[in-house]
């Protein structure tokens, strides 16, 4: 398992404003919060129930249990186990999740992601994008329930 790291970076020369960046990294995934949205990347080609739970636990730790939206790059993902799909679509996997945007890079990943939605009916709005900028714009417009 990885660990949560917090670093601060100045974003104005006057020192009035800082950006706190919380990060998590393990061999399975990478995640950070930027501008109030969690960004994640699965690093393994197969998402198991353990990796899915690690992503959800990471979301809770980085957001300090507060509701948050997430954008996840699934470009390395080839398959997701049934247990992982069921968990991610469940109440438990969706606690404090406002909305989820998935970044796909291929038609196969789009098919995989659409199959997930059709078979599992996630509890929160979910949408697929080829470009992260469009995903972030969509997430910023989602309202907290």
ABEGO torsion letter per residue (X at the ends): XBBBBBBBBBABAAGABBBBBBBBBBAABBBBBBGGBBBBBBABABBBAAAAAAAAAAAAAAAGGBBBBBBBBAAABABBBAAAAAAAABAAAABGBABBBBBBABAAAAAAAAAAAAAAGBABBBBBBABAAAAAAAAAABBBX
